[in-house]
Amino acid sequence: MKFVSAARLRRAQERVIAARPYARHITEVLKSLAGRVPEDAHPLLAHREKVEKIELVVITADRGMCGAYNTNIIRSALEFLGDHSDKTVELNILGKRARDFFRRRPYPVRSEAVNELQNLTFADAAAITKTLIDDFCNGETDEIWLLYNEFKSVVQQRIVRERLLPIEHIENPDSDKTLEYIYDEPPEKIFAGLLPRSVEAQVFRALLEAAASEHGARMSAMEAATNNAAEMIDGLTLYANKIRQAGITRELIEVVSGAGQ
């Protein structure tokens, strides 16, 4: 399992690294457009005056044997539910481990899906994002949050809890530090098209981060399990040899004692 996770981790890590520049550049373009449109130019920018309904997207693995990867995410989700106990929080679960955990507990689950991190494509992330955007634009939820593991290294993953919708107000950038783009379409039209795309990129990146973190955590857990098993085998072998040697010694003593009599 360690070797399998190591092979999959390489591909997942490459996809994460490839997705990060896209998310960064699309944010730069949005910042360039921010000064040309009003703050209420798109429904995804609309902040509710009173937040009553929250949707929490929890991303976990579909399998175990990956250390504390799933446990940390579920613990963070429970902390979020406790911190927002005065509001209605519905769960959007991606992953079998979180689904099995919350299915046995009295928490409202809005939707659930498994095997999303297996053979993940941008189309899968776009389909998930469309549902989230529809929920927010239709007024079924006031805020949408993401909860996932961000990939740092094979031995380090960081739990991220960030608000997906509404999008934070994008400040007008410093013209001296940001490229000035020339647009063929009106800024409002481009802005309306880029905002949903930006949300899709953010969800896709979160899923890629979670997939890479899962493989890294499983690789580390399986390596630790292998080392622990080897140490246990060595210890038990040494103990068995001591017991065997003690038995042989006792039998020799009995033989010598019997011959002396």
C-alpha positions in Angstrom: 0.0 0.0 0.0 2.9 2.3 0.6 4.3 1.7 -2.9 0.8 2.2 -4.5 0.3 5.5 -2.6 3.8 6.6 -3.5 3.0 6.1 -7.2 -0.3 7.9 -6.9 1.1 10.6 -4.8 3.5 11.7 -7.6 0.7 12.1 -10.1 -1.5 13.9 -7.5 1.3 16.2 -6.5 1.9 17.2 -10.1 -1.8 18.0 -10.6 -1.8 20.1 -7.5 1.3 22.1 -8.6 -0.3 22.6 -12.0 -3.6 23.8 -10.6 -2.2 26.5 -8.3 -0.9 28.9 -11.0 -4.3 28.9 -12.7 -6.1 29.8 -9.5 -3.5 32.5 -8.9 -3.7 34.1 -12.3 -7.5 34.0 -12.4 -7.5 36.0 -9.2 -5.2 38.5 -10.7 -7.6 39.1 -13.6 -10.5 39.4 -11.2 -8.5 42.1 -9.3 -7.9 43.9 -12.5 -11.6 44.0 -13.2 -12.7 44.9 -9.7 -12.2 48.6 -10.2 -14.4 48.6 -13.3 -17.6 47.1 -11.8 -19.8 47.9 -8.8 -19.7 45.7 -5.7 -23.1 44.2 -6.5 -22.1 43.2 -10.0 -22.7 39.5 -9.4 -24.8 37.4 -7.0 -21.8 35.5 -5.8 -20.5 38.7 -4.3 -23.7 39.4 -2.3 -23.2 39.2 1.5 -26.3 38.5 3.5 -27.1 41.0 6.2 -27.9 38.1 8.6 -26.3 34.7 8.2 -28.7 32.0 9.3 -28.0 29.0 7.1 -24.5 27.6 6.4 -23.4 24.8 4.2 -20.2 23.0 5.2 -18.4 21.0 2.5 -16.4 18.2 4.2 -13.8 16.4 2.1 -12.4 13.1 3.5 -11.0 9.9 2.0 -13.1 6.9 1.0 -10.7 4.5 2.7 -8.8 4.3 5.9 -5.3 3.2 6.8 -4.0 6.8 6.3 -3.2 7.7 9.9 -5.1 10.6 11.4 -6.1 12.1 8.0 -9.8 11.4 8.3 -10.0 11.8 12.1 -8.5 15.4 11.9 -11.0 16.5 9.3 -14.0 15.1 11.2 -12.8 16.6 14.4 -12.5 20.0 12.7 -16.0 19.6 11.3 -17.3 18.9 14.8 -15.6 22.0 16.1 -17.2 24.1 13.3 -20.6 22.7 14.2 -20.0 23.6 17.8 -18.8 27.1 17.0 -21.9 27.8 14.8 -24.4 26.0 17.1 -26.6 29.1 17.0 -27.1 28.8 13.2 -28.4 26.1 10.9 -25.5 24.2 9.5 -26.0 21.6 6.8 -23.3 19.2 5.7 -22.2 18.5 2.1 -20.1 15.4 2.5 -17.5 14.2 -0.1 -15.9 10.9 1.1 -17.1 7.6 2.6 -15.4 8.1 5.9 -17.2 11.3 6.7 -20.4 9.9 5.4 -20.3 6.8 7.6 -19.4 9.0 10.6 -22.2 11.6 10.3 -24.7 9.0 9.2 -24.7 7.6 12.8 -25.1 11.1 14.3 -28.0 13.6 14.4 -26.5 16.2 12.1 -28.4 17.5 9.0 -26.7 16.3 5.8 -27.7 18.2 2.6 -25.9 15.9 0.2 -23.3 13.2 0.2 -21.1 11.6 -2.4 -18.3 9.0 -2.4 -15.4 8.1 -4.8 -15.1 11.7 -5.9 -11.3 11.8 -5.4 -10.8 8.7 -7.5 -9.9 9.7 -11.1 -10.9 13.3 -10.4 -11.5 15.6 -13.4 -12.3 19.3 -13.7 -15.8 18.3 -15.0 -16.5 16.6 -11.6 -15.4 19.7 -9.7 -17.6 21.9 -12.0 -20.6 19.7 -11.4 -20.1 20.0 -7.6 -19.5 23.7 -7.9 -22.7 24.2 -9.9 -24.8 22.7 -7.2 -23.1 24.9 -4.6 -23.6 28.1 -6.6 -27.3 27.2 -7.2 -27.8 26.7 -3.5 -26.3 30.0 -2.7 -27.9 32.1 -5.5 -31.4 30.6 -4.8 -31.1 31.7 -1.2 -31.1 28.1 0.2 -27.9 28.9 2.1 -26.2 32.2 3.2 -22.6 30.9 3.4 -20.7 28.0 2.0 -17.5 26.8 3.6 -14.8 24.3 2.5 -13.0 21.9 4.9 -10.2 19.9 3.6 -6.5 18.9 4.0 -4.0 21.0 2.1 -0.9 19.2 0.9 2.3 20.5 2.2 4.6 17.5 2.0 4.5 13.8 2.4 4.7 14.0 6.2 2.7 17.3 6.6 -0.8 18.2 5.7 -2.6 21.3 7.0 -6.4 21.5 7.7 -7.9 24.3 5.8 -11.3 25.8 6.7 -12.2 28.6 4.3 -15.3 30.4 3.1 -16.1 29.6 -0.5 -19.2 31.8 -0.9 -19.9 34.7 -0.9 -16.7 35.7 -2.5 -14.6 38.2 -0.5 -14.7 41.7 -1.9 -11.8 41.9 -4.3 -9.9 45.1 -3.8 -8.7 47.3 -6.6 -5.0 46.4 -7.1 -2.1 48.7 -7.1 -1.6 49.6 -10.8 2.2 49.7 -10.3 2.4 46.1 -9.3 -0.4 44.5 -11.5 -0.5 44.1 -15.2 -3.2 46.2 -17.0 -5.2 44.0 -19.4 -7.1 45.1 -22.5 -10.6 43.5 -22.7 -12.6 42.9 -25.8 -15.8 42.4 -23.8 -17.4 44.8 -21.3 -15.9 44.3 -17.8 -19.3 43.4 -16.3 -19.7 40.5 -18.8 -16.2 39.1 -18.2 -16.6 39.5 -14.4 -19.8 37.6 -14.5 -18.1 34.7 -16.4 -14.9 34.7 -14.4 -16.5 34.5 -10.9 -18.1 31.1 -11.3 -15.0 29.9 -13.0 -12.9 31.1 -10.1 -15.2 29.2 -7.7 -14.8 26.1 -9.9 -11.0 26.4 -9.8 -11.1 26.8 -6.0 -13.2 23.7 -5.5 -11.0 21.7 -8.0 -7.9 22.8 -6.2 -9.3 21.8 -2.8 -10.2 18.3 -4.2 -6.7 17.9 -5.6 -5.1 19.0 -2.4 -7.2 16.5 -0.5 -6.3 13.7 -2.9 -2.6 14.4 -2.6 -2.8 14.7 1.2 -4.6 11.4 1.4 -1.9 9.6 -0.6 0.9 11.3 1.4 -0.8 10.4 4.8 -1.3 6.8 3.7 2.2 6.5 2.5 3.6 7.8 5.8 1.1 5.6 7.8 2.0 2.5 5.9 5.8 3.2 6.3 5.3 3.6 10.0 3.2 0.4 10.2 5.9 -1.5 8.3 8.7 -0.3 10.6 6.6 -1.1 13.7 5.9 -4.5 12.4 9.6 -5.1 11.7 10.5 -4.0 15.2 7.7 -6.2 16.7 9.0 -9.2 14.7 12.5 -8.7 15.8 11.4 -8.3 19.4 9.3 -11.5 19.3 12.0 -13.4 17.5 14.5 -12.4 20.2 12.0 -13.4 23.0 11.3 -16.7 21.3 15.0 -17.5 21.1 15.4 -16.7 24.8 12.6 -19.0 25.7 13.9 -21.7 23.5 17.4 -21.3 24.9 16.0 -21.4 28.5 14.2 -24.6 27.7 17.3 -26.2 26.2 19.3 -25.2 29.2 16.7 -26.6 31.6 16.7 -29.9 29.8 20.5 -30.1 29.9 20.5 -29.4 33.6 17.9 -32.2 34.1 20.0 -34.6 32.1 23.1 -33.8 34.0 21.4 -34.0 37.3 19.9 -37.4 36.4 23.3 -38.8 35.3 24.9 -37.7 38.5 22.4 -39.6 40.6 
